[in-house]
Amino acid sequence: MPVRRPKVAVLLAAFNGMQWIERQLVSIHDQSEVDVTVYISIDPSTDGTEAWCAEYALHHHDVVLLPYAGSYGGASRNFFRLIRDVNVEGYDLVAFADQDDIWHVDKLKRASEAIQTRHVEAYSSNVTAFWSSGETHLVDKAQPQVAWDFLFEAAGPGCTYVLTTKLAMQLKLSVLARWSELQDVSLHDWYCYAFARSHGHEWFIDPEPTMQYRQHENNQVGANVGIGSLLVRYKTIHDGWWFSQVRLITALVGKENDPFVRCWFPLGRRQLIKLSFSAWQCRRRLRDKVFFFLICWATAIIGKSTR
């Protein structure tokens, strides 16, 4: 009797992706020991992405192009649209995909096996960032998870996420219920990780990289590599964006009344000082724990708005 292959719904968000999307789709179709169906949602583009994807879907029965539904203005809203509109019943797993990466041939197989053997509901992995110059860099997000990291960071690049259908359907219900508020969430991968962890779902972060994570000038969120990237991230914190997202996501996943959260919510100066002493529980990587502590103090002293 043949072994049943896991059925995977791959949700792919696209925008002006003509340079890279074909190579990405080839790497998805090349996945070993799984059956995939790719659902594509396109933010209105100017480089012919819609027409190319429509033609591609005509010749590939396992590719579905979602109908036009307006402009999203960013990957996060586009992914929320995919989560809302794709019927994932009948699939075993749901995976997210960007338009410009290259998946290793065993990416989904490895995720499926990890979910089954570790009895978890969600999987993500490290990635290898690469540039057109040939430079590569391991993006390591697989440090041990801590009690509250999900309120302050994602599990890693969302394009590595693979969820059980059970979790994906619960996530869909949350998206339907909070659709309006979710339009202000800038990073869908952060929200999805926060939703899963806050609702008691186990998540495994694989230290093995499972894809080539393309870096280029149009990346909405790229690899956190080098001093330049650190400065960019500091600016988003200094400008109030990051703390405002913390507040929003904390409320959306229903954690604002947790005793730990109530000590620092809603992130006034005094609360930021209290929060700084919980840095060890709020970020996974040692460098990020230290940075978290310092940024809480700096924001409290400078008095920049966190709203």
N, C-alpha and C positions, 0 to 999 in steps of 0.2 A: 504494500500500500504506500503510495507516495506521501511524503511528509508535507503537511500543510504549511504554506509560506505565509508569513504575516502580511496583512493588507495594510498599507500605509497611505493616508491622505497627506499630501505635501502641499502646504499653503505658501504660495510664492507671491510676494508683493513686488511690483515692478514700476519703474519710472525712468524714462529716457535710458533704457538699458540695452540698446542695440549693439553696443560694443562687446557685451559680455554674456548676454542671456542665453545664447545658443550653447556656449561652452558649459554653462551651468546646467542647462537642461540635459545635455549629454551625460554629464556626471551623475545626475539624478536617475536617468534611465539606465545607467550602467550599474546601479546598486545590486549587490549580490544577495540572493536567497530571500528576497522580499518582492511583493507585488505593489507597485506604486501607481497612484493616480495623482496628477499634479493639477491643482486649482490655482489659476493666475488671476490676480486683481491688478489692474493697471491704473495708476494715477495718470490723468491725461498728459500725454507726452508730445514732444515736438520732433522726435527723431524717427518716427515710423514704428515705434514699439508695438502699438495696438494692431496695426495691419500685419506686421510680421507674426505676432502671436496668434492672430486669428487664422492666418494661413497655416501656421505650424499645427494648430489644434485640429484643423481639417484633415491632416495627414497622420495624426497620432491619436488613436482612440482613448489613450490614457491621459490626455491633456484636456482640461476644461477651462475655457476663458470665461470668467464671470462677466455679466453684462455691465455696461457703463452705469455708474451710480454717483456721478459727480466728482468733484475734485477733493482730494484728501489733504494735500498740502504737507505730507510727510509720511514716513514709513509706519509710524505708530498707528495713525488713524486707518491706514490701509490694512494693516494686520488685524485691527479690531473689526474692520469690515469683513475680512476673510473668516474670522472666528464666528462672527454673527451669521453670515450668509451661507457658509458651506455646511451641508448636511453630512456629518461624519459618522452617522449610524452605519453599522456594517463594516467599519474599519476596526483594526486592532490598535492602531497607533496614529497619532497626528504629529506631523513634523513641520517646522517653519523653515523657509528658505529665502535667502536674499537672491538678487538677480545676478550677482557678479562674482560669486565664489566658485570653488571647484571642490566637490565632495570626494573624499576617498571612497573607493569602491565598496568598502565594508562599513560605511558610516551607519546606515540604518540597521544592518545586521548586528553590529556591535551594540547599538542602543537597545534593540529588541532583546538581545540576550541578557544585557545588564538589568533591564526592567524585570525580566522573568526571574533571573537567578537571585537578584538582590531584593526582590519583592518591593519595588518602589513604583511610584506613579509617574515619575518624570526623570528625564535624563538630559544632561548637557555635557559639553566636553571642552577641553583645551583646543586651541586652533593654532595653525602656523600662519602668521601674517606674512604677506609677500608683496613686494613692490615691483614695478616694471623694470627697475634697475637690476633685479636679480637678488636683492637683499631679502633675507627672511628673518623672522623672529618668532620664537615661541611665546604665545600669549597664555600665561599660566593662571587659570582661575580656579584650580582644583584644591585650594587650601581647605582644611576642615571647616565645615559650616559651624556657625556659632548661633547662639540663641536668637539674636535679633538682626542678623546681617540682611535679611530679606527686606527690612524697612529702609535700608540705606544703600543697597546695591543689587544688581542683577546677579544671576548665576553664571554669567558670561555672555558671549554673543548670542542673541536670540536665534540666529541661524543654525545653532547647534541643538536647539530644543527639540525633544521628542517626548510627547505626552501619551499616556493611555487615553483611550477614547472616553472612559469614565471621567477622568479629570477634565478632558477637553470639553465635554458636555456640561460639566459644572461651570467651567470657565465661560462657556457660551451664555449660560443663564445669567451670570454676573454681568456680562457685557450687555445683554438685552436689558437688564434691570437698571444699569447705571450708564447707559449709552451717552447721555448728555455730559455727565461729569467726566467720563473717560476721554472726551475730546480734548481735555486739558492735560492729559497724561502724555508726556513727551517720549517716553521709552516703554514700548509695549512689553519688552522682555523683562524689565524691572517689575512691572505690574503683574505679569504672569507668574513670575517667581514668588512675589509677595503673596499673591492669591493662593498659590499652592501651599506654601509653607504655613501661612496663617490659618489655613483650613486643615492642617494636620497631615498633609500629603508628604511622603518621604521623597527626597530628591537626591539623585546621585550625580556628582560632577566627576566626569572621567578625566584622569590626568593624561590620557593618551590623546593627542590631537587627531581629529577625524576629518579635517578639511583644510584647504588652503583659503585663507581669509584675505581677499584682495583689498589692497590699499590704494586709493587714488584720490584725486582732488574733490570728487563728488561724493565721497563717503559722508553720510549723515552723522554717523558715529564710527570712528575708526579705532584702531588698536591704541591702547594706552601705553605708548612706548616713548621714552626719552623725556628730556626736560621740557621741550616744546609742548608735548601733550599734557604734561603736568601743569604747565602754566595756563593752558586753555581750560583745563578742569578747575583750576583755582579761580579763574575769572567767572565761571558759571556759578561757583559757590559765593564769591564776593558780590556778584550781582543779585543774589537772592534766589536764583532759579532752583538750585539743588535743594535748599531747605524747603522751598515752596512745594517741590515735588514730594519730598518726604512727608510733609503735612497732608498733601492730597492723597497719596497712596495709603498712608496710615488710616485715614478716614474711610477710603473706599473699601479696604479689606476688613473694616470693622474692628480695628485695634485701638482706637483712640481712648477707650475706657479701661484698657488693661492697666493694672496697677503700675507696671514698669513704665508704660507710655505716659501715664498721667503725671509722672514725676517731671517730665520735660515738655509735654505737649501743652501749648502750641509754640514752643521754641522762642520764648522771650529771652532776654539777656540772662536772667537768673537760671532759667531752665537749661540754657545752653551750657552753663558752667556745670550743672548737675549731670547733664548728658555726657560731658567730656570724660567724666570718671567711669563711664560705662563703655568706653571705646573698645575694650577687649571683647565685648559682647556684640559689637555693632558692625565690625568689618572682619573679613577673613584673613587677609594678608597682613603680616606684621607692619610693613611700611604704611599700609593704609590705616591701621589702628593708630599709629603715631600721628599721621597726617590728620586723622579724624579728631584726635585730642586737640591738636594745635588749631585746627580750623574752627572748632567750637569756641575756644578762647578768643581767637582773633575776631570772630564775628561778634561775640558778646562785647568785646572791648571797643571795636570800631563802631558797633551799633548799626551795621547795615541791615536793612529790612530782610526778614526771612519769610515774608508773606507773599 
